[in-house]
Amino acid sequence: AVVSTQSTGNDIRTRADQATLARLRSGHHKSFRAYQHRIDENVDPSCPHCPGQDHTVQHWLTECDGTAEERNRIFGTTSLTLDILSANPPGAVELARRTLLGSSTL
């Protein structure tokens, strides 16, 4: 699969985007239920879209049915690896904006 590594035009310019990217790369983003579960065992770590799968950065970026359409729209494919966080940081932040940030279901 060919993955677009071109900038989406939304360069990482703001401190908020830099912080989001750092949290995505570390897996320590408050929107990931598996991360929330590490802090509070009462939080269900499961993905809201994929029963039986933990809601981690790897699942969200590479496997989740709930992000597949946006992954395809942003990167031109749904077949991604974690390397995309370095290969296309603006795309990763854009995916977070569209599927994680401010979302009530993720």
Buried (B, 14 or more C-beta within 10 A) or exposed (E): EEBBEEEBEBEBEEEEBEEBBEBBBEBEBEBBBBBBBEEEEEBEBBBBBBEEBBBBBBBBBBBBEBBEEBBEEBBBBBEBEBEBBEBBBBBBBBBBBBBBBEEEEB
